[in-house]
Amino acid sequence: MLVGEAEEVEVAHDPRLRRGPGPAGAGCLPLASFVMTLRLTVLGTGYLGATHAASMAELGFEVLAMDVDEAKVKLLADGHTPFYEPDLEPLLQKHLATGQLRFTTSYEEVAAFGDVHFLCVGTPQRKGEYAADMRYVDGVVDGLAPHLDRPCLVVGKSTVPVGTAARVQDRLSALAPAGAEAELAWNPEFLREGFAVADTLRPDRLVVGVTSERAEATLREVYAAAIASGTPFIATDFATAELVKVAANAFLATKISFINAMAELCEATGADVSVLADALGHDERIGRKFLNAGLGFGGGCLPKDIRAFMARAGELGVDQALSFLREVDAINMRRRGHVVDRARAMCGGSYLGTRVGVLGAAFKPDSDDVRDSPALNVAGQIQLQGAQVTVYDPRAVENARRLFPTLGYADSAIEACQGADLVLHLTEWREFREMDPAALEGVVAQKRIIDARNALDPARWRAAGWTYGSLGRP
């Protein structure tokens, strides 16, 4: 998914969040003028699927969501999400109560119920390779297709290698009793974790890969409310629709790694990367967003998506076209080691016998997602080099504990920093950005902090007597 990476603090001011009343302030359209005749299903109830299902119910559709994981289905049917996403759980509970949203584990029930079936399963990085693991997409198609005995539209939303949709369409037509009447479209998602409900209800663009006017008309009906509010609707072919998502993520990853490369130069020359980014951002051809230097990107999307993009380019014989993404990836991964080195230097050249308090475990704020989290990666490396590390995150502690059980964990920032020789700010939650340095007075052993997200106020911390370090700033 297209996430607002951890560097992108200013997304909190997204105007799409202020366009009217809605669930927990997320905003929604008045629906009285739209008649929802289609019945929708969502296959896969992870981050994308659960959000899409609840949001489509909010738009007035009857929705049946399906997953093969019985425990997850039960949790969702009871009104709880297996992950943290602002605004989602209240929306889920609202439409379970209205009856607009239900959950099942049955492909047969899904096929009988739905007119439009959204495929929302994951495409993780294949173990030991760069390429995307397509078994979940293939599995859901093989599970659903044999039950499709009437005309319907199957809509892929997963991030996939270009060429997947054409292959899936052939498989769908071959397996479905309805044959070619079980048509495929591809409609990539552009969600940012922490803003996924707003991004679904108020998308900044809608892209659909279709092969018929009927498929386009159906998706125009599904997204009628957003189109009526001015959201651009772009109908294109399968390959272009597939490429839009991965190209967008590759471009955003490139912007982040570019400014982090500039941060390395700023440290070598005494320049200030924050001022540099501000100056660059005034050029409307460049823009300021995603030019926040820091620890780099992580999560379940950008890292694996750019790697899968490179892998697919290689399969197509055009690997040189994306060779620059190898350096984008390398710069990003180098940031983690750089923070470890900077922290070691601040500890006098060795971590042995030191206590380090870590603020942040999630890969970005407003999320409990710790997949490929730079924060946890840094914390783990420091622990392996001899430090006693204690981590606090407002939402992600339990997920972090499952992934890194040997790290220490705390229930508050104060507890994480107790007796610390060094504090690391690694995920820029508002709680940390607004923290008063005086709150740690007498808590830490030594007043030393590295702001690896360049999100704290240096003057405020230094005025409170702290040795303050950041990335790419004097």
C-alpha distance (Angstrom), angle and dihedral (degrees) to the residues before:
residue distance angle dihedral
M1 . . .
L2 3.77 . .
V3 3.72 100.5 .
G4 3.77 130.2 -172.9
E5 3.77 93.6 -119.6
A6 3.76 122.8 -132.3
E7 3.79 90.2 -95.2
E8 3.81 91.6 58.8
V9 3.82 101.5 87.0
E10 3.79 93.6 150.8
V11 3.83 93.4 68.8
A12 3.80 86.3 86.6
H13 3.80 85.7 76.3
D14 3.82 94.1 54.1
P15 3.83 107.5 145.8
R16 3.81 89.5 -141.8
L17 3.78 86.8 74.6
R18 3.80 92.2 60.9
R19 3.77 105.4 50.4
G20 3.75 99.2 107.3
P21 3.77 144.8 -53.4
G22 3.74 121.0 -35.9
P23 3.78 144.5 123.4
A24 3.80 109.9 -24.5
G25 3.79 90.6 -22.7
A26 3.80 94.6 -56.3
G27 3.79 92.8 125.2
C28 3.78 129.9 -125.8
L29 3.77 138.0 -166.4
P30 3.77 127.0 -104.9
L31 3.78 102.2 -102.5
A32 3.79 102.7 -169.0
S33 3.81 93.2 103.3
F34 3.82 94.0 53.2
V35 3.79 122.6 80.4
M36 3.80 110.0 -154.6
T37 3.79 106.5 -151.1
L38 3.79 99.0 152.0
R39 3.78 120.0 87.6
L40 3.79 114.7 -142.6
T41 3.77 134.1 -154.8
V42 3.79 128.7 -166.2
L43 3.81 119.4 -155.4
G44 3.78 112.7 -156.9
T45 3.80 120.0 32.9
G46 3.77 102.1 -152.4
Y47 3.78 122.7 115.9
L48 3.80 95.3 -55.1
G49 3.80 98.2 37.2
A50 3.79 98.9 46.5
T51 3.80 91.1 47.2
H52 3.80 93.1 47.4
A53 3.80 93.1 47.3
A54 3.81 95.5 50.6
S55 3.81 92.5 43.0
M56 3.81 93.4 50.3
A57 3.80 88.4 51.4
E58 3.80 88.2 51.8
L59 3.81 88.0 54.6
G60 3.80 89.6 58.3
F61 3.79 103.9 -96.0
E62 3.78 128.0 131.0
V63 3.80 103.7 -119.2
L64 3.80 132.2 -167.7
A65 3.80 113.8 -169.8
M66 3.78 121.9 -163.1
D67 3.79 137.2 -164.8
V68 3.79 133.9 165.6
D69 3.82 89.5 -137.3
E70 3.80 102.6 92.7
A71 3.80 93.8 -168.5
K72 3.80 91.9 54.0
V73 3.80 92.0 47.2
K74 3.80 91.0 51.4
L75 3.80 91.7 48.7
L76 3.80 92.1 50.8
A77 3.80 93.0 43.5
D78 3.81 87.3 55.2
G79 3.80 89.4 55.4
H80 3.80 100.5 -102.0
T81 3.80 131.0 116.3
P82 3.82 123.2 -140.0
F83 3.81 89.7 -136.7
Y84 3.79 137.6 36.0
E85 3.78 119.6 -99.5
P86 3.80 120.7 153.6
D87 3.83 114.2 -111.7
L88 3.80 95.0 5.1
E89 3.80 102.7 99.5
P90 3.83 94.6 51.1
L91 3.81 88.9 49.6
L92 3.80 90.9 49.0
Q93 3.80 92.2 50.5
K94 3.80 92.1 45.8
H95 3.78 94.4 56.8
L96 3.77 96.4 39.3
A97 3.80 83.6 59.2
T98 3.82 94.1 47.0
G99 3.80 91.4 47.4
Q100 3.81 91.8 -124.1
L101 3.81 89.8 117.6
R102 3.80 130.5 48.0
F103 3.81 136.0 164.5
T104 3.79 133.0 -139.5
T105 3.79 143.0 165.9
S106 3.83 94.2 -144.3
Y107 3.80 123.6 104.6
E108 3.80 88.5 -169.0
E109 3.81 91.9 56.6
V110 3.80 91.0 47.8
A111 3.81 92.8 51.4
A112 3.80 92.4 48.5
F113 3.81 93.3 47.6
G114 3.78 106.7 42.3
D115 3.78 137.9 76.0
V116 3.81 92.6 -178.8
H117 3.80 121.3 33.2
F118 3.82 118.5 -162.3
L119 3.81 116.5 -155.8
C120 3.82 107.2 -148.5
V121 3.80 104.8 163.8
G122 3.79 125.8 135.0
T123 3.79 128.6 -96.2
P124 3.82 103.5 -160.6
Q125 3.77 124.7 -178.6
R126 3.79 110.7 -81.3
K127 3.79 110.4 -109.6
G128 3.80 111.4 -97.0
E129 3.82 92.9 5.0
Y130 3.79 141.7 75.5
A131 3.81 94.2 -126.7
A132 3.80 124.9 100.7
D133 3.79 118.7 -101.4
M134 3.82 104.7 -123.1
R135 3.80 99.1 -178.3
Y136 3.81 93.9 104.7
V137 3.80 93.2 51.9
D138 3.79 91.1 46.1
G139 3.79 91.5 44.7
V140 3.80 95.0 53.0
V141 3.83 91.4 47.5
D142 3.80 91.1 49.8
G143 3.81 90.4 47.6
L144 3.81 96.6 47.4
A145 3.79 105.1 34.6
P146 3.84 99.5 68.2
H147 3.82 88.8 59.7
L148 3.82 96.8 50.8
D149 3.80 101.9 103.5
R150 3.82 99.4 152.9
P151 3.82 136.6 46.8
C152 3.78 112.4 -69.4
L153 3.78 142.9 143.7
V154 3.80 121.2 -115.5
V155 3.81 111.3 -160.0
G156 3.77 122.1 -163.1
K157 3.79 115.1 -149.7
S158 3.80 99.3 166.2
T159 3.81 120.9 109.5
V160 3.80 104.3 -106.4
P161 3.81 140.6 169.3
V162 3.79 112.4 -89.9
G163 3.80 109.5 -92.4
T164 3.80 94.4 38.4
A165 3.81 95.9 105.8
A166 3.80 94.1 55.3
R167 3.80 89.9 50.4
V168 3.80 92.5 46.7
Q169 3.81 91.7 49.2
D170 3.81 90.1 56.0
R171 3.81 90.9 48.3
L172 3.79 92.1 47.1
S173 3.80 93.7 50.6
A174 3.78 91.2 47.6
L175 3.81 96.1 50.2
A176 3.81 103.0 34.7
P177 3.82 118.4 88.9
A178 3.81 86.0 -143.0
G179 3.81 89.5 59.6
A180 3.79 113.8 -167.8
E181 3.82 89.5 0.3
A182 3.80 86.1 75.7
E183 3.78 92.9 75.8
L184 3.80 128.6 -171.2
A185 3.81 131.4 -138.5
W186 3.80 130.6 174.2
N187 3.80 119.2 -137.1
P188 3.83 111.2 171.7
E189 3.80 119.4 -150.5
F190 3.81 123.0 -127.6
L191 3.79 101.0 -168.0
R192 3.79 125.9 155.5
E193 3.77 115.1 -150.0
G194 3.78 107.7 -115.3
F195 3.83 91.4 30.0
A196 3.80 101.4 47.7
V197 3.82 97.9 120.4
A198 3.80 92.5 50.5
D199 3.80 91.0 44.6
T200 3.82 90.9 53.0
L201 3.79 95.5 45.7
R202 3.82 94.2 38.9
P203 3.83 106.7 27.0
D204 3.79 117.8 -177.1
R205 3.82 89.3 -139.9
L206 3.79 139.8 -2.6
V207 3.79 118.6 -142.2
V208 3.81 121.2 -172.3
G209 3.77 128.7 -179.3
V210 3.81 107.9 -153.1
T211 3.79 140.0 162.7
S212 3.80 99.9 -158.5
E213 3.78 142.2 39.7
R214 3.80 88.5 -121.4
A215 3.79 92.2 59.9
E216 3.80 92.0 47.6
A217 3.81 91.9 48.2
T218 3.81 91.1 50.5
L219 3.80 92.4 52.3
R220 3.79 90.9 46.1
E221 3.80 86.6 56.7
V222 3.80 92.3 48.7
Y223 3.80 91.6 50.9
A224 3.82 97.5 35.0
A225 3.81 94.0 123.3
A226 3.80 94.3 53.0
I227 3.80 92.7 43.9
A228 3.81 90.3 50.4
S229 3.81 89.5 53.5
G230 3.80 91.1 55.6
T231 3.80 104.2 -93.6
P232 3.83 108.9 153.8
F233 3.81 112.3 -113.8
I234 3.79 114.0 -153.9
A235 3.81 117.3 -169.9
T236 3.78 114.6 -168.3
D237 3.79 143.4 139.7
F238 3.80 126.2 -63.8
A239 3.80 97.0 -101.0
T240 3.81 95.2 49.9
A241 3.81 92.2 48.1
E242 3.79 90.7 50.9
L243 3.81 91.9 48.1
V244 3.82 95.3 48.8
K245 3.80 92.6 69.6
V246 3.79 99.1 45.0
A247 3.80 92.3 40.5
A248 3.81 90.4 52.9
N249 3.79 91.9 50.4
A250 3.80 91.7 46.0
F251 3.81 90.6 52.3
L252 3.81 93.3 48.8
A253 3.80 91.6 47.3
T254 3.80 88.6 50.5
K255 3.82 92.2 53.1
I256 3.80 91.1 50.6
S257 3.80 93.9 48.1
F258 3.80 91.3 44.4
I259 3.79 93.6 58.0
N260 3.81 90.5 43.0
A261 3.81 88.7 54.1
M262 3.80 87.5 51.2
A263 3.82 88.1 51.2
E264 3.81 89.1 58.8
L265 3.81 89.5 53.5
C266 3.79 91.1 46.1
E267 3.80 91.2 54.4
A268 3.79 89.9 50.8
T269 3.81 93.4 49.7
G270 3.80 104.6 31.7
A271 3.81 93.0 -111.7
D272 3.82 123.7 141.5
V273 3.81 114.3 -116.0
S274 3.81 92.9 -164.5
V275 3.80 92.2 59.1
L276 3.80 89.4 42.2
A277 3.83 90.3 54.0
D278 3.80 91.5 48.2
A279 3.79 91.2 51.9
L280 3.80 92.5 47.3
G281 3.78 91.4 46.5
H282 3.79 93.0 60.7
D283 3.80 87.2 68.7
E284 3.80 101.7 90.4
R285 3.79 89.8 -150.2
I286 3.80 88.8 63.4
G287 3.82 107.2 28.3
R288 3.79 128.1 -161.8
K289 3.81 101.0 -104.1
F290 3.80 117.6 104.3
L291 3.82 90.3 15.3
N292 3.80 95.1 108.1
A293 3.78 109.2 121.7
G294 3.77 116.0 -141.5
L295 3.76 144.9 103.3
G296 3.81 94.2 -26.0
F297 3.77 136.6 -119.2
G298 3.78 129.8 -50.9
G299 3.77 138.0 150.8
G300 3.76 132.5 105.8
C301 3.81 97.3 -61.1
L302 3.79 122.8 39.4
P303 3.82 98.8 45.9
K304 3.80 96.1 45.8
D305 3.81 94.2 37.5
I306 3.80 95.8 56.1
R307 3.81 90.1 46.0
A308 3.81 92.1 49.9
F309 3.82 88.6 47.4
M310 3.80 90.1 55.3
A311 3.79 91.3 46.4
R312 3.80 92.8 51.6
A313 3.80 91.6 47.7
G314 3.79 87.7 55.1
E315 3.80 91.3 51.2
L316 3.80 89.1 51.8
G317 3.80 92.2 49.5
V318 3.80 95.0 -114.3
D319 3.80 99.3 99.6
Q320 3.83 91.6 134.2
A321 3.81 89.0 65.4
L322 3.81 89.9 67.4
S323 3.80 100.5 30.8
F324 3.83 89.1 113.4
L325 3.81 88.7 67.5
R326 3.80 89.4 69.0
E327 3.79 88.7 64.4
V328 3.81 90.8 43.8
D329 3.80 88.3 55.6
A330 3.81 92.6 43.4
I331 3.81 93.5 50.9
N332 3.79 89.8 49.6
M333 3.79 94.5 50.9
R334 3.82 91.0 44.3
R335 3.80 90.1 61.9
R336 3.79 90.8 68.7
G337 3.78 94.1 54.4
H338 3.80 89.8 44.8
V339 3.81 91.7 57.4
V340 3.80 90.7 47.7
D341 3.81 89.6 52.2
R342 3.81 93.7 46.2
A343 3.79 91.0 49.6
R344 3.80 92.3 48.9
A345 3.79 90.5 51.8
M346 3.80 90.5 51.5
C347 3.81 88.2 52.3
G348 3.80 90.7 57.1
G349 3.79 98.6 -93.8
S350 3.81 100.4 -56.9
Y351 3.78 138.1 64.6
L352 3.80 94.3 -154.7
G353 3.78 110.4 122.2
T354 3.81 94.7 4.7
R355 3.79 130.1 124.6
V356 3.80 117.5 -141.5
G357 3.80 124.3 -166.9
V358 3.81 113.5 -154.2
L359 3.80 121.4 -158.1
G360 3.79 107.8 -158.8
A361 3.79 138.4 24.9
A362 3.82 104.5 177.9
F363 3.79 117.1 88.1
K364 3.81 88.9 -119.0
P365 3.81 137.7 3.1
D366 3.83 122.8 -85.9
S367 3.79 90.7 34.5
D368 3.79 138.9 86.1
D369 3.82 91.5 -151.4
V370 3.81 112.4 127.7
R371 3.80 97.9 171.7
D372 3.81 108.1 135.7
S373 3.80 88.4 -12.9
P374 3.82 112.5 -177.9
A375 3.81 88.7 -154.0
L376 3.79 94.3 57.9
N377 3.78 92.0 41.0
V378 3.81 90.5 56.3
A379 3.80 92.5 44.2
G380 3.80 90.8 50.8
Q381 3.80 93.8 48.4
I382 3.80 91.8 50.3
Q383 3.78 92.1 49.6
L384 3.81 91.0 50.7
Q385 3.80 88.4 54.7
G386 3.78 92.3 58.2
A387 3.80 109.1 -86.8
Q388 3.78 125.7 128.5
V389 3.81 101.8 -123.6
T390 3.80 126.9 -164.0
V391 3.81 119.8 -173.7
Y392 3.79 131.3 -160.1
D393 3.80 127.4 -175.7
P394 3.82 126.5 166.5
R395 3.83 92.8 -130.3
A396 3.79 113.1 2.9
V397 3.81 105.5 61.0
E398 3.81 96.2 104.2
N399 3.81 93.4 47.4
A400 3.80 89.6 46.2
R401 3.79 91.8 49.4
R402 3.80 90.7 54.7
L403 3.81 91.6 50.4
F404 3.83 98.3 39.2
P405 3.82 106.1 22.8
T406 3.81 94.0 165.9
L407 3.81 94.7 63.8
G408 3.78 119.5 91.0
Y409 3.81 117.6 -112.4
A410 3.78 133.4 -158.6
D411 3.79 137.0 -163.3
S412 3.81 94.9 -133.8
A413 3.77 142.3 20.7
I414 3.80 90.0 -110.0
E415 3.79 91.5 54.7
A416 3.83 92.5 46.9
C417 3.81 90.6 53.1
Q418 3.81 96.3 46.0
G419 3.81 107.6 132.6
A420 3.82 92.1 -9.7
D421 3.79 119.6 163.7
L422 3.82 87.8 -162.6
V423 3.81 135.5 17.2
L424 3.80 120.7 -150.9
H425 3.81 120.8 -159.4
L426 3.82 103.0 -155.6
T427 3.83 107.2 154.4
E428 3.79 117.9 39.6
W429 3.77 102.4 -135.3
R430 3.80 113.1 166.3
E431 3.81 88.2 -116.1
F432 3.80 89.1 63.9
R433 3.79 96.8 39.1
E434 3.81 90.5 54.5
M435 3.80 96.6 40.2
D436 3.80 115.8 129.8
P437 3.82 109.2 -128.6
A438 3.81 87.2 -142.2
A439 3.81 88.5 67.6
L440 3.82 88.1 71.8
E441 3.79 94.3 47.5
G442 3.80 107.3 126.6
V443 3.83 90.9 5.6
V444 3.79 100.6 84.6
A445 3.79 123.6 58.5
Q446 3.80 91.6 -138.1
K447 3.80 128.7 16.7
R448 3.78 99.3 -124.9
I449 3.80 125.2 130.8
I450 3.80 136.7 173.9
D451 3.79 113.6 -156.1
A452 3.80 100.1 -155.0
R453 3.81 91.2 178.0
N454 3.82 97.6 49.2
A455 3.80 86.9 -132.4
L456 3.82 102.3 120.4
D457 3.80 126.8 84.1
P458 3.83 105.4 -103.1
A459 3.81 94.1 -162.7
R460 3.79 92.0 53.2
W461 3.80 94.4 50.9
R462 3.79 94.5 43.2
A463 3.79 91.1 48.2
A464 3.81 87.3 55.9
G465 3.80 89.7 57.6
W466 3.80 99.7 -98.4
T467 3.77 127.3 142.1
Y468 3.80 97.7 -128.0
G469 3.78 124.3 -161.9
S470 3.80 128.2 -179.3
L471 3.80 138.5 167.1
G472 3.78 120.7 -88.0
R473 3.80 95.2 -8.0
P474 3.82 127.1 104.1
